Amino acid sequence: MLRLDVAPLRVPMDAEITVRILDASPGRRVTVSARSIDAAGQAWQSAATFTADDNGTADLRRDPPLPGSSYAGIDPMGLVWSMRPAGLPDPQAARERLAPQHLLLVAQADGTTQATAEVTRLLVPDGLTRTQVRDRGLVGVLYRPAGNQPLPAVLMLGGAEGGLHEDAAALLAPHGYIVLALAYYGMPGLPQTLTDIPVEYFGTALSYLSDRADIAAGQIAVHGVSKGGEAALLIGSIFPAIRAVVSIVGGGQVTQGISQDVETGSLLEILRTRWRTGPSRAANCLTCPTSSRRGWKPPSPPADRYPWAGPLPT
């Protein structure tokens, strides 16, 4: 009877797993399916069929799946990234966002289940120290890996969704970094909309990191996504403490703020928010909903291209 060899069975979300089919009949077709449920209760699944070699094995690190599988080519994680939604979300299956995610692998041959394996994938890997940060008016969570040696630090910023990118910080920390996931709006004690965000707030976060004895001197980077990527570029241009900037889909020009709550504001309201062209350090804010030039009025979207938008408010 064939076996499914999967390792490791408990692993960080960003780590590779190996999947091998063993003890199958040579030349036999074996289908391996993957299924997982996300934090919202949405099921995801994929499947790939392999032909066992002369030794009765198939290895996802070595063998491509047959046509009709969820992915093509040789890829040890192909069953994971090629998963697609299966049915509607089930609220009863929802879990806490940072809780481990379980990946069920099932091997079938001749239409019958032959072997199964379950992998526990961790958004918060084992061995980390988690510290809530509320000092100096900051709102964040800091992760560091085990050990006492000073390490480089990363200031991690989310985008227009607000809140914390705590999962990304937790996944980065085991690679040898102290990571501060910093919220800059949308949480208690912070602005509730993405407007009038003081740039000095990020400077306070950098001072907090610099003052820690476990941070390697002169080794602080900032990482941001979307609006956070925009903020990362701005911060890197202002504060000398920053030695590296990672900006993911962040614009090189500071653009308009969003004066509505991201959960309740309509898309049209957000699109009609006025532009702010490149606030300077003296402007004292990251994003603002009004023009920085007195008397300047933003143009309305071209009616022939965006007939649904209408004129911008004055």
C-alpha positions in Angstrom: 0.0 0.0 0.0 1.4 3.4 -1.0 2.5 5.9 1.6 2.6 9.7 1.8 5.9 11.0 3.2 5.5 14.7 4.2 8.1 16.8 6.2 8.2 18.7 8.3 4.7 18.4 9.8 4.9 21.6 11.8 6.4 24.5 9.9 6.3 28.3 9.5 3.9 29.5 6.9 6.8 30.7 4.6 8.8 27.5 4.8 8.9 24.8 2.2 7.5 21.3 2.8 8.5 18.1 1.0 5.9 15.7 -0.3 6.8 12.3 -1.6 4.7 9.3 -2.7 6.3 6.0 -1.7 5.5 2.3 -2.3 3.2 2.8 -5.2 3.1 0.3 -8.0 5.6 1.4 -10.8 3.8 3.3 -13.5 0.7 3.8 -11.3 -1.0 7.2 -11.3 -1.5 8.7 -7.9 -3.4 11.9 -7.2 -2.5 14.1 -4.3 -5.0 16.7 -3.1 -4.5 19.5 -0.7 -7.1 21.3 1.4 -6.9 24.1 3.9 -9.4 26.5 5.6 -8.4 30.1 6.1 -9.2 32.4 9.0 -12.6 33.5 7.5 -13.7 29.9 7.2 -13.1 29.7 3.4 -11.9 26.3 2.2 -9.2 26.1 -0.4 -8.2 23.0 -2.4 -5.9 21.7 -5.2 -5.0 18.4 -6.7 -2.2 17.0 -8.9 -1.6 13.6 -10.5 1.8 11.9 -10.7 3.1 8.8 -12.3 5.1 6.6 -10.0 8.6 5.8 -11.2 10.2 2.4 -11.4 10.8 2.4 -7.7 7.2 3.3 -7.0 7.9 6.9 -5.9 7.0 10.4 -7.0 8.7 13.4 -5.5 7.2 16.9 -5.9 10.8 18.3 -5.8 11.7 16.3 -8.8 8.5 15.4 -10.8 6.1 17.5 -12.7 2.4 16.6 -12.4 0.4 15.3 -15.3 -1.8 17.7 -17.5 -5.0 18.6 -15.9 -3.5 19.1 -12.4 -3.9 22.4 -10.5 -0.4 23.5 -11.5 2.3 22.6 -14.1 6.0 22.1 -13.9 8.3 21.0 -11.0 7.4 22.9 -7.8 7.6 21.4 -4.3 5.0 23.9 -3.1 2.8 23.8 -6.2 -0.1 22.1 -4.3 -0.1 25.0 -1.9 0.0 28.1 -4.1 -2.4 26.6 -6.7 -5.2 26.1 -4.3 -8.5 27.7 -5.3 -11.6 28.5 -3.2 -14.0 25.6 -2.7 -17.5 26.5 -2.0 -18.6 29.4 0.2 -17.0 30.4 3.5 -18.3 28.6 6.6 -18.5 30.9 9.6 -18.4 27.9 11.9 -15.0 27.0 10.5 -13.5 30.5 11.0 -10.5 30.8 13.4 -8.4 33.5 15.1 -6.3 35.2 12.4 -2.9 34.2 13.9 -3.9 30.7 14.8 -2.1 27.8 13.0 -3.5 26.8 9.6 -3.9 23.1 8.9 -3.0 21.6 5.5 -4.6 18.2 4.8 -2.9 16.1 2.1 -4.6 13.0 0.7 -3.2 10.5 -1.8 -5.6 8.5 -3.9 -5.1 5.7 -6.4 -7.8 3.9 -8.4 -10.4 6.3 -6.8 -9.7 5.2 -3.3 -7.8 7.0 -0.5 -4.5 5.3 0.2 -2.7 7.7 2.6 -3.2 11.1 4.4 -1.0 13.6 6.2 -1.6 16.9 8.0 0.8 19.8 8.2 0.4 22.5 10.8 1.5 25.8 9.2 2.4 28.6 11.6 1.8 32.3 11.1 3.6 32.8 14.4 6.6 30.4 14.3 7.7 28.6 17.4 10.5 30.2 19.6 9.6 33.8 19.2 9.2 36.4 21.9 6.2 38.7 21.5 6.0 42.1 23.1 3.1 44.6 23.0 4.5 48.1 22.5 2.5 51.0 23.9 5.4 53.1 25.0 5.7 56.8 23.9 2.3 56.7 22.3 3.2 53.9 19.9 0.8 51.1 19.0 2.6 48.0 17.9 3.8 44.5 18.5 7.5 43.5 18.5 8.8 40.0 17.7 12.3 38.7 18.2 13.8 35.3 17.8 15.5 33.3 20.6 18.9 34.4 21.7 20.6 37.4 23.4 22.8 38.7 20.6 22.0 42.2 19.1 20.1 41.8 15.8 19.1 44.1 12.9 15.7 45.7 13.3 12.8 46.2 10.9 10.0 48.7 11.2 7.0 47.1 9.5 4.1 49.1 8.2 0.8 48.0 6.7 -1.3 49.7 4.1 -4.7 51.5 3.8 -6.4 48.7 5.6 -5.0 50.1 8.9 -4.0 48.1 12.0 -1.0 45.8 12.3 0.8 43.5 10.0 1.5 41.2 12.9 1.6 38.0 10.9 4.2 39.4 8.4 6.4 40.6 11.4 6.2 37.2 13.0 7.2 35.4 9.8 10.2 37.7 9.2 11.6 37.6 12.8 12.9 33.9 12.6 15.2 34.9 9.8 17.3 36.9 12.2 15.5 40.2 12.7 13.8 42.1 15.5 10.6 43.3 13.9 8.2 46.0 15.1 4.8 45.8 13.4 3.6 49.4 13.9 0.0 50.6 13.4 -0.3 54.2 12.4 -4.1 54.5 12.1 -7.3 52.5 12.7 -6.6 51.4 16.3 -7.4 52.8 19.7 -5.2 55.8 20.5 -4.5 56.5 16.8 -6.2 58.4 14.1 -9.3 56.5 12.9 -8.9 57.5 9.3 -5.9 57.7 7.0 -5.5 61.5 7.3 -3.2 63.8 9.2 -0.7 61.1 10.2 2.3 62.8 11.8 5.6 61.8 10.3 7.1 62.3 13.7 5.2 59.3 14.9 7.5 57.1 12.8 10.5 58.9 14.2 9.3 58.0 17.7 9.2 54.4 16.6 12.7 54.6 15.3 13.9 56.1 18.6 12.2 53.3 20.5 14.1 50.7 18.4 17.4 52.6 18.6 17.2 52.7 22.4 16.8 49.0 22.8 20.0 47.2 23.9 19.1 44.1 21.7 19.1 46.1 18.4 22.4 46.1 16.5 23.7 49.7 16.3 23.0 51.4 13.0 21.0 48.5 11.5 17.4 49.6 11.2 15.3 49.1 8.1 11.7 50.0 7.2 9.3 47.8 5.3 6.0 49.0 4.0 3.2 47.8 1.7 1.0 50.0 -0.4 0.3 53.2 1.6 2.9 51.8 4.1 5.3 51.5 1.2 4.7 55.1 0.4 5.3 55.9 4.1 8.5 53.8 4.1 10.0 55.8 1.2 9.1 59.1 2.9 10.5 57.9 6.3 13.7 56.7 4.6 14.2 60.1 3.0 13.8 62.0 6.4 15.3 59.9 9.2 19.1 59.1 9.1 18.5 56.1 11.3 17.1 54.2 8.4 19.7 52.1 6.5 17.4 50.3 4.1 13.9 50.7 2.7 11.6 48.0 1.3 8.6 49.5 -0.4 6.1 47.1 -1.9 3.8 48.8 -4.4 4.4 52.0 -2.7 4.3 55.2 -4.7 7.3 57.5 -4.9 5.0 60.5 -4.4 2.9 61.0 -1.3 -0.7 61.1 -2.5 -4.1 61.8 -1.0 -5.4 60.6 2.3 -8.6 58.7 2.8 -10.9 60.6 5.0 -13.4 57.7 5.4 -13.1 54.6 7.5 -11.8 51.9 5.2 -14.5 49.5 6.5 -17.5 51.9 5.8 -16.3 54.5 3.3 -17.5 53.9 -0.2 -15.1 53.6 -3.1 -16.5 56.6 -4.8 -16.0 58.8 -1.7 -12.4 57.5 -1.5 -11.7 58.2 -5.2 -13.1 61.7 -4.9 -10.8 62.5 -2.0 -8.6 65.5 -3.0 -5.0 65.0 -3.9 -2.1 66.4 -1.8 1.0 66.8 -3.9 4.1 65.9 -2.0 3.8 67.1 1.5 7.1 68.4 2.9 8.5 67.7 6.3 7.1 71.0 7.5 3.6 69.8 6.5 3.9 67.5 9.5 1.7 64.7 8.2 2.0 61.7 6.0 -1.4 62.0 4.3 -3.9 64.8 4.2 -7.3 65.1 2.4 -6.9 68.7 1.2 -4.5 70.4 -1.2 -1.3 71.9 0.1 -1.6 74.8 -2.3 -4.0 77.6 -1.4 -6.7 78.0 -4.0 -5.8 74.9 -6.0 -8.7 72.8 -7.1 -8.3 69.1 -8.2 -9.5 68.3 -11.7 -12.6 66.1 -12.1 -12.1 62.7 -13.7 -12.7 62.7 -17.5 -16.4 62.0 -18.0 -15.8 59.9 -21.1 -13.5 57.5 -19.2 -15.1 57.5 -15.7 -18.8 58.4 -16.3 -19.7 57.0 -12.9 -17.4 59.2 -10.9 -18.9 62.7 -11.5 -17.2 65.9 -10.5 -14.9 66.1 -7.4 -16.3 68.0 -4.5 -15.1 71.6 -4.0 
